[in-house]
Amino acid sequence: MLSLELHASPMRSGKNEWRKFKREERENAIVEALSVGVAQQNRHNVRLFGAVIRKSDLPADPAETAFTQLYNRFDQFLRRLHLSGNTQRGIMIFDKTSIEPRIQTLAREFKTSGHPWGHNRNYAEVPLFLDSKASRLIQLADLIAFAIFRHFEHRDSKYFDVIRHCFDEDGASCMACTFSSAMPDGPTIRATGYPRFRIGYPKACRMVVRKRTPRNNIRAGLKRLAKNSSHMTAR
């Protein structure tokens, strides 16, 4: 038995521990993970938010811009839940990154002084940062980000089409999407997406992948995730 990290870039390119698998198996594993771990959870109110920014067209720091968009969009989503009688508190969880100090500083500023669109009211805590190797949910977020990247950067919608319907919407408008002239072909998705899961990952949901059959084992593990989704709703 071999435990594999669901990290999109090496999965698709066949690097590291994924080099032993055929390309078709690797690509099917990405699609299967997005399908079972995200798309099929849409009925459980899994919602995605994303950010696509052309760095050359943005004078500000693109990471800070994306975080600001995400911070506001997720807060709006939680506000809508509150107004509908389903009050919850949200928390943002990121993969470990070198920009963590900047993100934490921005989050504190937003909490005390507000962000460009007002004040947030619905967060339980400042953003948390986890090692992706320790969290399947962070790994799912990586697959989502990769799907968005491939769709906009390379016109490859194989992965994006699996999760396209999961982005947050409010009536006729998509709350996960704003429109920018930075991308010549139309709308850009702003802010990055995370399923609405509570911190912590039930032991039963850990996925162990066999060396020769990654797709079947990933499907089984993600189905266990879905079965336990009632324990992972964001607060």
Salt bridges, closest charged atoms under 4 A:
GLU27 OE2 - ARG12 NE 3.87
GLU27 OE2 - ARG23 NE 2.93
GLU27 OE1 - LYS158 NZ 2.62
GLU32 OE1 - ARG215 NE 3.28
GLU32 OE2 - ARG219 NE 2.96
ASP57 OD2 - ARG54 NE 3.52
ASP61 OD2 - ARG102 NH1 1.84
GLU100 OE1 - LYS96 NZ 3.75
ASP142 OD2 - HIS7 ND1 3.17
ASP156 OD2 - ARG150 NH2 3.24
ASP161 OD1 - ARG164 NH2 2.55
ASP168 OD1 - ARG80 NH2 2.79
ASP170 OD1 - ARG80 NE 3.85
ASP185 OD2 - ARG155 NH2 2.09
